[in-house]
Amino acid sequence: MLLNFVIKTVINGIALWIAALLVDGITFGTEADTAAIVRTVLIVALIFGVLNTFVRPIAKAVSLPFIILTLGLFVFIINALMLQLTSWLADQLDLAFHVEHFFWDAVLGSLIITFVSMILGFFNPKD
């Protein structure tokens, strides 16, 4: 169980890092120290994973009529909201992670994170 959690956190970290590389409005700071950036990515991935575990199901339950009405597309807005909430929490913890705008940065970032996590999830031996 612990190994599965670690693997999912690393997958989230890679997905967040790729989203930061592809979307200009998502940044992990401008530090030159690679170790500091990797540490920040892992902490932000941990925060993102905790939010997706506890907050995302509540948000999906509350917005179920919108999810049904949009044939599931509203889930991407919920994912963007989780990314924006992760950015806010990272800012509260003085981490160098920031999502500039909800629309388009967070929405596009959530699409990239979903796609990368789905692809990397295929390599998770515990799933």
Buried (B, 14 or more C-beta within 10 A) or exposed (E): EEEEEEBBBBBBBBBBBBBBEEBEBBBBBEEEEEEEBEBBBBBBBBBBBEBBEEBBEEBBEEBEEBBEEEEEEBBBBBBBBBBBBBBEBBEEEEBBBBBBEBEEBBBBBBBBBBEBBEEBEEEBEEE
